[in-house]
Every structure is written in C-alpha cells, then in structure tokens.
C-alpha cells in the first residue's frame, strides 16, 4: 500500500473505532474505494490496537485506580474488573473458534463489501429502534452493572464479528437494552475494547506471522500511530456528544453510507 493510503486507513480506523458505525466495515469499504487488490484482515485488525492505546492513555488514571483498589480488595474495583472480563469472555471464545471463518469473510473481495453495506443499514435501523425502546435507566456506572448484565452485553458483542455491525455499536446497544445510561454504555464499550482488541490482535499476529514481511510491518506501524493520534481526539468528543444528542445521528449516517455503498457496489 502507498503511504498516503496507509495514513488514510489509519485515520478511518481512529475516527470510527469507538463510534457505532463499524471501523472494520469502513476499512473494507475504504480498501475497495482505494482500489486495493485484496483486503488485508491482519492489517485491519492490528491497527485497531492504536485506537485501543488511546483508551489506555486517556483512562490511565481510572485503570490505575482500579489496580490500586484490587490490591486492597475494594468492591468497586472488583466489580469493574469482573464486568470487563465477563464482557470480554464470549467474544474471546467465539473469536478463537471461528477465526478462520471470520478472516475468510473479511478478505472476500466481493462478498465482504456487500455484507458490510447491508449490516450498516440494518444496524442503523436497529439503533433507531433501540433508542426508542430502551429500558428505563437503572445503571449509571460500570461498577454498578450486575454480572448478568456484563455477560449478556458480552454475548451481544459477538454479533459484531459480522463485518459492518460495529463492536462498539453492539456493546452500546446491548447496554441500553439492559438499562445502562448512554455515557456509561459508551465508556463500557471503551473499556471492553481493550481486552477484546488485544486478544484479536494477538491472535491475528500469531496466525499471520508467516506472512509478515518488513513492508507489512511498516504499514501496520504507520497505521497504528495514525489511528492512535486520531482516536485520542475522538474518544472524549464522543462521550460528550452522545450525552447531548444520543445515537440517532450515527444511525442515520449508517443508513446513508450503507445505502450509498450498496448502490455503488451493485451498479
């Protein structure tokens, strides 16, 4: 890939990773738009780690507080850790078992963009419905979530392995349906992304280790840095935005982009 395309893909990843619009779906469509000869699932997965690093940097104080609390057996720290691990567990199991099938779909040059386009449209409609039908708010912090809530959200997150669904979108909508408020749902999606994407990246690098040359590693490194810098700016803005405007603007965006992409692909 050319340097400009690598940078553009890094920007796409950094902007979309934590928005409920599917970063993987956007990377697949962007690859098709830029005329890349073949999708690169390893590149798409690993550069997401740059966005995850942005979460760690921005919420460093929160993570350190949890670690300190764990050493003192603080109930809030224990609940936070339990909820993140329970939310991560289902996707870890499904991802490990179905990695080959997921990678095959992500790299299918004809099927993947169409699947992404349809998933964007369907996901947008579901977001609009869930915002209207969401339960009354009963949970206002990650620490206050029950273990059942965390586990169910983790199961819902597995749906995001379909390209175009959105990991953050599935997590957030699952949380809203279970009575979690918007800001907490968004924050939980950030925290849940850390073990989820660390696991996905580790698995992708291990499985694709024989195909990683110097040029490939250089492309991944550049994409990683760009996505990290861009995600730093997006994360704080996102929490403030959804607190004021909800998720409907992202739903309409998904429907518009999915419809336009589907028309472009089928014409």
N, C-alpha and C positions, 0 to 999 in steps of 0.2 A: 504494500500500500504506500501511496505517496504521503509525504509528511503532512501536507495540508489535510488530506482525508483522515489521517490518524488523529490530528488535532480536532477536526470537526466531529469525529465519532466520540472523542473524549468529552467534548462539550455537550453533545447529545446525552451521553451517559450521565454526566454530572448534573445536568438540568432535570432529567427525567427519573433518575433512580428512586427518589423519595416522593415524587408526585404520583398520584394514582392513574398513570397513563401508560405504564409499561416501558421501562427502559430497554429491555430486550427486544420488544416489538419495534421500538423506534430504531434501534440499531440494525435490525433486519431490514426494515424499510429503507433506512438511510443507505445501507450497503447496496440494495437494489437500485436506489436512485443514483448513487455514485458509479454504478456500473461495475461493482466488484465482481470478479468472475465466480467466486464461491464464498458463501458465508463461512465465518470463522468462529465457531462456538467457543473455542478456548479464549480467543481474544476478547469476545463479548463478555464472557463470564469474569475473566481475570481483571479487566479494567474496572469492573464494578467495585473492586477492592479499594480503589482510590476514593470512591464516594463513601465507602464504609469507614475509611480512615478519617474522613471529615467528621463523621458522627463521634468517633472516639476523641478527637481533638476538641470538638465543641462541648461534649458532655463529659470531659475528663474529670471535672470536679464531682459530678454525680457518680461516676464509676468508682472514684477513689473513696467517696463517702460510703458506698455500698461495700467495698472491700474492707474498709475500716470497721463498718458495722458487723460484717460477717465474723471478723476476729473477736468481736465482743458478743456474738450471738444475738444481735439486735433483730427483733421480729420483722421490722420493716425491710431491712437488708435481706433477710432470709426470704421473705415473700417476693421481693423484687427478683432475686436470683432464681427462685423456683419458677416464677411466672415466665421469665425469659427462656429458661431451659425447657419448660413444658411446651412453650410455643414453638420452640426450635425442633423438638423431638420428631414430630410427624414428618416434616419435610426432610429431615436427616435420613429417616428410614426409607421413605419413598424415593428420594434422590439417589441413594446408594443402590437401591434395587433397580430403578428404571433409568439410570444414567445413559445407557446406550440408546434407548428408545428416544429419550429427550434430546440427546445430541443429534440423532438422525433427523428429527423433525426440525430442529433449529437450523441445520445445514441443508435442508431440502430446498433447492433454488426456486422451485415453482410453488410447492405446497406452503412453505413457511410464510411468505408474504401474504398469501390469501388467508391462511389461518389467523395471522396477526390482524388483518383488516376486519375480519368478521368478529374476532374477540374484542377488538376495540369498540365496535358498535354495540355488541351485546353487553359488554361491561359498562358502557356509558349509560345504557337504558337501565341496567340494574342499579347503578349508583343513584340515579334519579328516584327510582322506586324505594330503595332502602332509606334514602334521606327522608322520604315522606312517611315510611312505615316503621322507622327505627323506634325501639322501645324507649320508654321514659328513662332518663339518665339516673343510674344508680351507682356508678363507679367513676371517681374523679381523679384517680391516680393509679399508676402501675402497681404500686404496693398493695392497694386495696382490692385488686382483682382476685377472685377466687381461683383455685387451681383448676376447677372445671372450665371456667371462662377462658383461661390461658390455653388449656388443652384444645378446646373447641376452636379457638382462633387459629391455633397451630394447624389443625386439620383443614380448616378453610384455606389457609395459606398454600396448601398443597395444590389447590386449583391453579395457582399462578405458574405452575410448571407448563401449562399450555401457553405458548408464545402469544403475547398480546393481552393477557389477562391482567398482569401487574401484581407483583408481590406485595407492594405497599398498599395497593388498592384492595386486594383480597383481605389483607390483615386489618385494614381500617374499617372496611365494610362489615367484616365479621365482628369486630369490636362494637361497632354501632348497633348491630342487631342484638347484641347482648347487654346493652345498656351502658356502654362506656361513652364518656363525653368526647367531643371531637378532638380537643387538644391532647387528651390522654391517648386516644386511639392513634393519633399521628405520632406522638412520642414513642408509644409502644412499637409501632412499625419501624422506627429508627433503631431502637434497642434490639429488636428481634432480627433486624438485618445483619447485625454484627456476627453472631454465630452462624446464621444461615449462609451468608455470603462467604465467610471464612471457610466454612465446610465445602461449599460449592467450588470455591477457587482452589482449595487444596486438592479436591477430587479431580477437577479439570486439569490441573498441572500434572498430577500423577498419571492420569490416563493418557494425556497428550505429551508426556515427557520425551518420547522418541521423535516427535515432530517439531520440537522446539529448537530452532536454529538461532544464530546471533541476530539475524534480521527480525525474526519473530519476537524475540525477547526485547529487542529495542523498541519495536512498535508497541508492545504491551507496556513497557516502561513509560513511554511518552503518553500513551492513552491514560495510564494510571495517574500520572501527575496532573494532567489537564482535568480529568474528572474530579480529582481531589479538590483542586482550587475552585472549580465551578460549584461543586456541591457545598462547599463552605458558605457560599453566598446564598444558596437556595434554601438550605435547611431552616434557618431562623425565619426567613420570609414566609415559608410555607406554614409554619405553626400559627403565625400571626394572621395570615390570610384566611385559613380555614376557620379560625376562631370568629372572624368577622363575616365571611361570605359562604362558608360551608363548602361542599364538594361539587355542587351543581355545575360551576364553571368548567371543572375538569371533565365532567360527564359530557357536556355539550362539545367540548374540544375533542374528546374521544370519538364521539359520533361523527363529527365533521371530518376529522382526519381519516377515520376508518372508511367512511363513505367515499371520500376523495381517492384514497389509496385503492380501494376495491374497484372503482370505476377506471382508474389508471391501469390497473393490472389486467382487467378484463377487456379493455378496448383494443 
